[in-house]
Every structure is written in structure tokens, then in C-alpha cells.
Amino acid sequence: MANDFGVSKEDFEAYETVRASGVTNMFARDIVLSLSGISRDVYMAILKHYGELMELYPDVRKEGE
């Protein structure tokens, strides 16, 4: 289920998994999209609303896994 930003918890988890892996710069859009499986629109919404998504899904944040 997506929130008002159009980002589901699963989408945010996929993004965070890539971020925590450290395999790419998170601004390398095409690589992030390929690794996470999220859409460009979801990626842009995450970048724009990252702080709010962290508040909405505090258990999603992954540190260096």
C-alpha cells in the first residue's frame, strides 16, 4: 500500500537495501532503479520525501548490511 507520496513500505525497503549495501552512489539513478526494482517516479518521491518516509517507516532504516 502506498502513502500520499506514492511510495509503499516495500518500495522504501528496496531503496534502503541498496543504500545500506553501499554498492552505488544513490544519485546514480539508473543503477539504483536496476538494483532496487523501483520505478523512476518512486525513486524521485523517495529522494524528495526521505525524511518523512523515515518517520513513517522508522523500522526500515538499514545501516551497512
PLY file of the C-alpha trace (Angstrom):
ply
format ascii 1.0
element vertex 65
property float x
property float y
property float z
element edge 64
property int vertex1
property int vertex2
end_header
0.00 0.00 0.00
1.42 3.38 -0.99
1.19 6.51 1.15
0.46 10.05 -0.02
3.91 10.14 -1.63
3.21 7.09 -3.80
5.90 5.05 -2.03
4.97 1.74 -0.45
6.87 0.35 2.52
8.18 -2.37 0.20
9.49 0.25 -2.24
11.21 2.11 0.56
12.69 -1.13 1.89
14.08 -1.92 -1.58
15.66 1.54 -1.79
17.11 1.24 1.71
18.56 -2.19 0.95
20.51 -0.72 -1.96
21.55 2.32 0.10
22.78 0.19 3.01
24.71 -2.12 0.70
26.98 0.74 -0.36
27.38 -0.68 -3.87
26.49 2.58 -5.63
26.04 6.28 -5.17
22.33 6.77 -4.51
22.23 9.59 -7.06
23.20 7.10 -9.80
19.53 6.78 -10.69
19.69 4.07 -13.35
21.82 1.80 -11.18
19.59 2.32 -8.14
16.49 1.59 -10.23
18.04 -1.57 -11.63
19.20 -2.87 -8.24
16.06 -1.97 -6.30
13.38 -2.67 -8.89
11.55 0.58 -8.07
10.23 2.95 -10.71
11.71 6.34 -11.57
8.67 8.08 -10.05
9.06 6.17 -6.79
12.80 6.91 -6.74
12.14 10.64 -7.18
9.46 10.58 -4.45
11.87 8.86 -2.05
14.54 11.49 -2.70
12.03 14.30 -2.18
10.35 12.84 0.92
13.14 10.77 2.50
12.80 12.36 5.94
9.05 11.93 6.02
9.36 8.32 4.86
11.85 7.64 7.66
9.31 8.97 10.15
6.55 6.90 8.56
8.65 3.70 8.38
11.28 4.01 11.15
11.92 0.27 11.19
13.07 0.29 7.54
16.39 2.15 8.01
19.28 -0.23 7.45
22.85 0.50 8.44
25.59 -1.13 6.39
24.01 -4.53 5.92
0 1
1 2
2 3
3 4
4 5
5 6
6 7
7 8
8 9
9 10
10 11
11 12
12 13
13 14
14 15
15 16
16 17
17 18
18 19
19 20
20 21
21 22
22 23
23 24
24 25
25 26
26 27
27 28
28 29
29 30
30 31
31 32
32 33
33 34
34 35
35 36
36 37
37 38
38 39
39 40
40 41
41 42
42 43
43 44
44 45
45 46
46 47
47 48
48 49
49 50
50 51
51 52
52 53
53 54
54 55
55 56
56 57
57 58
58 59
59 60
60 61
61 62
62 63
63 64
